[in-house]
């Protein structure tokens, strides 16, 4: 959430950066500033009336103690309206604060200056390309046909149990999933991330803290009886570990990792591009989260991008790194790198990770601050990344490592799977 004082003091810059996102409601900025002017004026009036009431109360008390009852009663008559004025001004202030809050939460984060203007994925900037496409045998199969051929993932059985988008992993398919989770967690802890086990359901305050609410409630599974939400990513519970917390500056950066299942309704997702593992309602993911000093967050973003790429390199996958344009970034992000792996069988790029810097956007919602030696508390910066999301990594391994005799397992995973081929 943007800070109102920043919006007020940097109106032109806010409008310019929102235009990079192709934001459709720029009039909200002036509405917020107008509400804030009225709110501050009302607050000043309330403060003045309250001060007058307090001064009168003190004067009345002094007069009563000295036996000047008539003078005290005269002041009471003159100040009789103070109580009603305070009540009316307090009610007005509460209404203005609510209106201002409702307007501010509709503003997305401001893109970093490096983020280019654009509205579609085709306008994203390719900043790095690694490796070359795998050489596949003739008549190479997409992963959903390989899954059926080797009986390792059953999409229809998932439909029977739950519905589309909830596959069942079987035999070596299930073991490959478990191997990847352990591989990603071991590498994260070796890189200095503390492993956490977190709840898979969160309350509305947690969803608001990381920006899923009120922006994406339609994409989240909601347990209405208990008013809890199934997490779309471990980012939500892990980052909320630090909600309403003041951190010591010397404890920064804080680095956490967690494995969780993720649940996404993916409403409106149809077509061939979402077939098989390309888009699911439930999937596994290992997440990395950092809380950093504002001066270090973009250095941290590059570090996290490099870390995610190291995983893809160990798995021997051909990938590219994109810096997303303003219109393709998430609501809360100031800058995002996407990592995409080439699917030689589908002949398309598959997104397998996003690494984002949210600057103070989440921290302001979370009231996540740090205090330096001078004793002043200020908002921290938060970052997160997929390291990695499993479905498209599994799809990429199945497709890019297929041979005429079976699917080879990347060398780095063999000690985790206990086998070197799926046949």
Steps between C-alpha positions, in 0.01 A plus 500: 500500500635841403553757773260794482764759584710372208202525264427854618859620469578322169175522303658535155748216555224272630286569192797448268595165654138382506482578128784249449257240633219627274303557819139577409400718796753787523222721641536302825823687571328839511210350693742373765673838521164680532381264774832541677473880497153478654618237748791715616276806527249302704779364720624856564148613593457204731837566664411867553156428648646226720771740622238764576287244685798380703603857585143585605476186712823594677379857553166377638681267739725778621203732559303234684796429729524868589127531569416704189203287407308768308798573272546127446135456403525790255794333321306172492219675315741652247670165432186283494533447125852353524382146567260497205763657271757239600250222431409637156861565401607153618226335293596707195869414547419129520296521181780682317763252620285211377444668163872573468593141587250358249647722229868438580468119494383525139836643392761243390867535587706748300737336249872550538655738248657204315156354427389575145154616402292225346171318528558141387745215556634554149647832618710345778876546466725195458804575716676162489492176300668181623581183309346356187183300429523129574542267203202270517427171324266493203134525593576649841196502729358775724513426871134400535551219247826398667320495838241260360758288315708439814203507742651767727230771502127434474296805407168316464530341844542851642183607321316207658618587851476880483481655155717626217830648609562257788725224358602181678874419494582131497811287554807666355294811429430542872863427585616759246277757670644416843854502363456848354356636827796366698747618234360854512482511881855368544635761261304777669630414847854474359452853363416631848121480500338371820243230428152563641186288518198727479119468493333433168199715589519866597264762636392812313755716682780284359352516150481877527855526635663353189253654255286202399200674655304689393656468150487124438226359721329357191809290425530357853314204650299632794381289792199718575388331824829585673586798275838352411678493163705216350841643421587574135870496594718462811586868459179584687555316832880540495495878449221534757729350762628858527168684505493767774866431580786744551829337399846603613699638209791268578269200447446590134481334258256236618492201265230231518399209281197274512343217308120506475225389269346799322134546412376725220157514341650627172155620397475570129799283399412289199661367182786281386760712681365383838496129414664241727729652762514842333240643736354333807270580789726318749875470464818483708753778532806596699508873572781730612424825685730778614445802723772756428624852562360740234853585388571134420177372345596529132834337568298227673267470200798429273637252752167314516474494120850353477412242764188381315700481178758280673228243566397498134863465397550201732194339344652558157205695361503758220346817643467873460454788745243772435459836669127553494352815351271714713175354370604138557622535859308392805298760692745519791833482315742785429715279275474135397724254320334196345698186420365295211612154391479395136270208433639340186201264472239778528729752325419773749644669808366392839521737796653317796589784738430863581734698724364834617597802706199658671702782659283638786164406344444185705689634803262797524202264508676269744636781721833322455775731618860497611676722750857618456750624757350849492175346629270606218271231358454487121338265253706204378499364144363152424585267212395152399565245230395154383793267547334318341140427400483129420237440228678663207841384625365144495350565155833636378699207636261245346504670161862612474652181641290253300684238296389202295566280805339711770536827687842568646524662841727807525827394664452745790173325594607136489611488864155633593291273275700181548464424127647648183227426245124474474418209271 
